[in-house]
Amino acid sequence: MLDQKLKKRALHRAKIIRGQIDGLVKAIEVEKYCVDLITQSRSIQLSLKSMDRLLLANHLQGHVKHMLNDTKQEHKVIKELVDLYALSNK
């Protein structure tokens, strides 16, 4: 479950990202300068990474901490974190 304060922040960021993507789509449609398109794309990617950090912090505080105290779930949570780490390094 998301911490309600974090949920509000994550939703706000997601809506900003949606706006950034809409802006990028429009910029592509009107054939803006390639460097401007790449700059917008990079900005979106940085915004997504920022939101990932918020969601990861919530997961660590709200789920991982409890799962590590449960021997039946310990292996699962470690695998999840290793998989997330691998995904972030692709």
C-alpha positions in Angstrom: 0.0 0.0 0.0 1.3 3.4 -0.9 1.9 6.0 1.8 -0.8 8.6 1.2 1.7 11.5 1.1 3.9 9.6 -1.4 0.8 8.6 -3.4 -0.1 12.2 -3.8 3.4 13.1 -4.9 3.7 10.1 -7.3 0.3 11.0 -8.9 1.4 14.6 -9.3 4.6 13.5 -11.0 2.8 11.0 -13.2 0.5 13.8 -14.4 3.4 16.0 -15.1 5.1 13.2 -17.1 1.9 12.7 -19.0 1.9 16.3 -19.9 5.6 16.1 -21.0 4.8 13.1 -23.2 1.8 14.9 -24.8 4.1 17.9 -25.5 6.7 15.6 -27.1 4.1 14.0 -29.3 2.9 17.4 -30.5 6.5 18.5 -31.0 7.2 15.4 -33.2 4.0 16.0 -35.1 5.1 19.6 -36.0 8.6 18.3 -36.8 10.5 20.4 -34.2 14.2 20.5 -34.3 15.7 17.0 -33.4 17.8 18.3 -30.6 14.7 19.8 -29.0 12.9 16.5 -29.3 15.8 14.6 -27.7 16.0 17.2 -24.9 12.3 16.7 -24.2 12.7 13.0 -24.3 15.6 13.1 -21.9 13.6 15.3 -19.5 10.8 12.7 -19.5 13.3 9.9 -18.8 14.7 11.9 -15.8 11.2 12.6 -14.5 10.4 8.8 -14.7 13.6 8.0 -12.8 12.6 10.5 -10.1 9.2 8.9 -9.8 10.9 5.4 -9.7 12.9 6.6 -6.7 9.7 7.7 -4.9 8.1 4.4 -5.5 11.1 2.4 -4.5 11.4 4.3 -1.3 7.8 3.5 -0.5 8.4 -0.2 -1.3 11.5 -0.4 0.9 9.8 1.3 3.8 6.4 -0.3 3.5 6.9 -3.8 2.2 10.6 -4.9 2.1 11.2 -4.1 5.8 8.3 -6.4 6.8 9.0 -9.1 4.2 12.6 -9.4 5.4 11.3 -10.2 8.9 9.2 -13.1 7.5 11.4 -16.0 6.7 8.8 -17.3 4.2 9.0 -14.1 2.2 12.6 -13.2 2.6 13.8 -15.0 -0.6 11.0 -13.5 -2.6 11.8 -9.9 -1.6 15.5 -10.4 -2.2 14.7 -11.7 -5.7 12.5 -8.7 -6.4 15.2 -6.3 -5.4 17.9 -8.1 -7.5 15.5 -8.2 -10.5 14.8 -4.4 -10.1 18.6 -3.8 -9.9 19.1 -5.8 -13.1 16.3 -4.0 -14.9 17.7 -0.6 -13.9 21.1 -1.5 -15.4 19.8 -2.4 -18.9 
